[in-house]
Amino acid sequence: SEEYAAGEIMAQSPDPDTVRKSDLVINVTISLGIHTEEMPPLVDLERNAAEALLSSLQNTSGLELNIVWADSVYSETIEAGKVVSTDPAAGDPLQNGDTVTIVTSKGRELKSVTVPSFLTKTREEAQADLDTLGLLGEFVEEANSAPPGTIFNQSIPATTVVQEGSTITLYVSTGPLYDPEGVPSSGDTTDEAETLPDVDAGDASEETVP
């Protein structure tokens, strides 16, 4: 009862001031106090799952709750769209007419990162820098005059500001296609010179013009 505290008599039969025999039996109704239910755990649930759980609670308990969905917040641990917190917290008592405020996650907050220069670095050095900055790298190997194994180009120029988690393509040299003397390093060969038969000068005939 919302009117009588737990343990108080909220009704009796017969009514007060009724004249009856001395062996009269009086029936009384004792209040259990205000009806409450425990706030269910909603943290880490998807919104639709949280709504279904609260709806079921109201249907089975008879409580009428005011559900408020507050603005979403960033969270390092809770995925976007899932419940971050509730007020009241899980396990707290709920009474008829109470307001339940629920906050959902927007996921991790993406920070701004200034892209460094990866030129001349090895693949291993570049990967270490990417991990530190929270960036992703895609490595492409191509023939280039830069020392083999070093980066000679990048898809996003240095000093560019990007969001954490962005992907940068880094081009790694496999060495020059030709050696310094201009000889193909890929195994290509030049055309062999055509060999002509030697002509003996003595075999040549002269034409006599009259």
BELQUIDA-V98941 format. One record per helix or strand. SS is the DSSP state (H for helix, E for strand). FROM is the first residue (numbers start at 1). TO is the last residue. Records with the same first field share a line. If there is no record, write none. Layout:
SS: FROM-TO  FROM-TO
//
This chain:
E: 9-13  27-30  36-38  46-46  66-69  73-73  82-87  93-95  99-105  112-114  122-122  136-142  150-154  161-163  167-173  178-178  184-184
H: 47-61  123-133  201-203
//
